[in-house]
Amino acid sequence: MIAPDPATDRVLIVEDEPKIARLVADYLEGSGFDCHHIDHGDKVLPWLEAQEARPELVLLDLMLPGTDGLTLCREIRQRWPRVAIIMLTARVEEVDRLLGLELGADDYICKPFSPREVVARARAVLRRSRAAEAPETADEANTLSLDEDGWRALAEGRDLGLTAVEFQLLRVMMQSPGRIFSREQLMDHMYRDHRIVSERTVDSHIKKLRKKIAEVWPEREIIRSVYGVGYKYQPEE
């Protein structure tokens, strides 16, 4: 398993509440990360552009003075696709937009949160990011497998780059091939805190999941829709 290198992992914390930023930075630095803090959305892109070596991870608050977190997430992903992004939000209703739409966030954490959770999520996201370019071996050809410890899905040895929610969604369906899951059942597995989200959230995640699988297997359909019921994982014979 590839673990973060504490000597080089740099984290940009974009948070306008000083106490939260300091607490998160203290825990990350105590775990070996190198942190830089920005408290205004308008300062983020100029700072990133000025860096010779950009941070491996951005912890990005949703509500910021100046440029908001959603806009920054989209811009960072377009300009620097290898930079991992974890969104911080106090607005649970925004979760659909963070991970369900095409914004590019790797994960999200809802406030209030434990700083230890932030450290754990940071390590998990960086593990997935580092393993994204793992070489394919002969045994991996034409296979889809899950790395439970690293929260990665590997298609022919290639990391699909799934978010935490997409990984959970795929894992649930892969555990019962051929079983049809309703949207409500899938939502229960995706959001263990039973928050209220719309059924279109599942459809949006499925769309992104299929798109990522299609990048490796453009002619294979292993996540299938069952009209009026839900979805199932159906590996080809």
Phi, psi and omega in degrees: 000134180274124181250155178299145176268106185297344181282338186236347184290119182247139182235129171264120178259115179251100188206129183269357176262109187303320183294318179295315181299316182294319180297313180297316180298319180301316182290319179294316179294326176293340178261009173100002179275154175256118189247146171229139185246134172233135186250007182220133185299328183289344183270349190291303184298316176301321180294316179298319180295332183277351184275133173291320177236113185280159180295153177284335186217140172242123170267113194239114177290145181286314184261110183227152169291146183078223181295129184282165185296323180297317178295317179296319179302312181297317181293317180297316181296322180290320185275321185228076188297340181274353177281123179284149183227127171242123180273141174249127183214143173261359184250096183300328182294346179274354185301320178305317183286328183292313187246340183276334182258178187275061181259333174095007177294141179275332181195171176217155176226129180270137174280148354286150182225163174274134178298333176294325176296322179299316179298315181296317179294320179300315180296318182295317180296319180291326175299314180297320181295318182291331183270002187297334183250028178298136182290151179278142174248167183299324182289342184269352183299133175065025181237153173237124182225161180245134171259097186296320182292322182266000181054050182234145170249128185245118175255112184055038179081357182261127179292126181284348179070041182285148169286170181300319181291319178297321178298314179299319181298311180294319182299317180300314182290323180291335179290340180224073182302134178088343179285137178268123178255132174287163178299321180297319178297318180293322178297323179297325178281327182287320183237093185291344178275005174058035175294157181272116176226161182279158180294337179295341177301315179298315180301320181293317178295319179298319180300315180292322179297314178299320181297319181290322177293322182294338177294335177261316182237081184295340184252005181254139177237097182257345172254109189247145177272141173243107190306128177079358183239297183169227185222159176213155174264119183231089178295145180287148179291000000 
